[in-house]
């Protein structure tokens, strides 16, 4: 959904509610758990958040609270959404004087202890999303107690405006990755 004005809370609620009957906009649901399918752009971004158990706990709490979306030009509706398979969310994006509202659904959860501790989830795009594909957000703690934030995504334009503005779409995806890594760094360094 594209608009010249920011969507109201009521519009967002109706938008998210309509997604209950929506299907995924791509056939390879769950593929981000192993490898990206052919025909998509692949983006893999990673940053070290710190070391040790305290950072690990802060990082997992940040994922649960959707802190990776804490940036001024992105809105996650709603950060109180439960991290569980089937949860629908809307992501609003402000860019070039207009807004887009994009629908996603959590596809799977990552909660592993060995060989590396990993926690997070992947969500996939629904029919009302500018792009088509899947994105995985995880935090990992290796055997040296290094804590990492990892974003793995495959996508391609879905909406005609996204296809028309392909260079802008790719630029926004790169900006999201940079800002998301910065948001997670802030989340683990915040005290309180």
BELQUI-V163063 format. One record per pair of residues at least 12 apart in sequence whose ideal C-beta (glycine too) atoms are under 6 Angstrom apart, sorted by the first residue. I is the first residue (numbers start at 0). J is the second residue. Records with the same first field share a line. If there is no record, write none. Layout:
# BELQUI-V163063
I = J ; J
This chain:
# BELQUI-V163063
0 = 100
1 = 99
2 = 98
3 = 97
5 = 98
6 = 100
11 = 76 ; 89
14 = 89 ; 100
15 = 87 ; 89
18 = 87 ; 102 ; 125
21 = 125 ; 126
23 = 123
24 = 124 ; 126 ; 128 ; 131 ; 157
25 = 131 ; 132
28 = 106 ; 123
29 = 106 ; 107
31 = 121 ; 133 ; 135 ; 151
35 = 153
39 = 132 ; 153 ; 154 ; 155
40 = 154
41 = 153
42 = 152
43 = 151
44 = 150 ; 176
45 = 147 ; 149
46 = 148 ; 180
47 = 145 ; 147
48 = 146 ; 148 ; 187
49 = 146 ; 187
50 = 144 ; 145
51 = 144
54 = 146 ; 187
55 = 140 ; 146
57 = 187
58 = 138 ; 146 ; 187
59 = 118 ; 138
61 = 183 ; 186
62 = 119 ; 138
63 = 82
65 = 78
66 = 182 ; 186
67 = 136 ; 179 ; 182 ; 183
69 = 182
70 = 178 ; 182
72 = 93
73 = 92
74 = 91
75 = 90
76 = 89
82 = 120
84 = 105
86 = 105
87 = 104
88 = 103
89 = 102
99 = 129
101 = 128 ; 129
102 = 125 ; 127 ; 128
103 = 122 ; 124
104 = 123 ; 125
105 = 120 ; 122
106 = 121 ; 123
107 = 121
108 = 120
109 = 137
115 = 139 ; 141
116 = 140
117 = 137 ; 139
118 = 138
119 = 136 ; 137
121 = 133 ; 135
129 = 158 ; 161
130 = 154 ; 157
131 = 155 ; 157
132 = 153 ; 154
134 = 152
135 = 151
136 = 150
137 = 149
148 = 183
150 = 176
156 = 168
